[in-house]
Amino acid sequence: MKDITRVQCLLSTEVEALLNQQIKKEAQSASAYLAMASWCDSNGFDYSSEYFFKQSEEERQHQLKIFKYVLDMGGSAISPEVTNIQTEFNSFREVFEEALDAEISVTQSLKNIAANCYKEQDYVTIEFLNWFFKEQREEEYKARRALELFDVIGEAGTGRWEIDKHVNDIKYDSEG
Amino acid sequence: MQNVITAEPLVEFVEVFRTVNGSVFQSDKENCWYIDFVGKLARFDYRSIMKLRKAIYAIDIEALLLNSELTPDLEIVFICACDHCYVLTLLEIIDFKKLLEGTFVMLELNRIIHDRVYRLSI
């Protein structure tokens, strides 16, 4: 019997579902970052707001990258519904704690997809995911570094103003 | 002398999965599947069989079972851009789900066999 599903689509049903789940996760991250940008802006942390706007845009690009990959491989990409976005935060620091949490959760979810791909010997998707793993190195570094600024600079006095000024300068310049 | 004309059958079917109430056949020639269920034989290509699966799996059978309203327990399964429509009772939905689940397990198995056996021998 001919393998029609393979002719039509490179992805297995399971990997396709996982990638669609990841699309949703990236969309949720993009919205969460936008909410953080809004909170920061309203509370006078303009540089951090700018930082989160950029992060939101990046997450959106990630979402589209996976979306296009699923379509290119013959699968059906599902435009996700995004709900339950946290819009209120108790403190400036909490915003960054949430950001790091979100990035860790994205990395874990990508690891889960890769583990499934290895199980199925889907090396094509693994190769595709490698770009994301590299990206997560940068994302987690930036989120962790931002939190570090709270400890290094301290929040007392003009601390938060200093932190805000430096957040937007965080760069990850490891090789390649 | 009498001429005997033998025509090749137009569609060659391979049975994918069968339950007591229905069966699914694959046509390698046409790249599609034929589903024989509730008295009709319907043709589905890759896209539409995927949509059909999604539609049937999405039906909350438990909710329908617990529903005590005096409404007929019928579900209309309509798939966009597909010629077929099913009007199913609760028992038929359960049967149909069973049939589709079995079918997709067999298709998955076929994919694994192709992947592990044929890929190496070509």
Interface residues (C-beta under 8 A of the other chain):
Chain A: M1 K2 D3 I4 T5 R6 V7 Q8 C9 S12 T13 S76 Q121
Chain B: V14 V16 Q26 D28 N31 C32 W33 Y46 R47 M50 F104 L107 E108 N110 R111 H114 D115
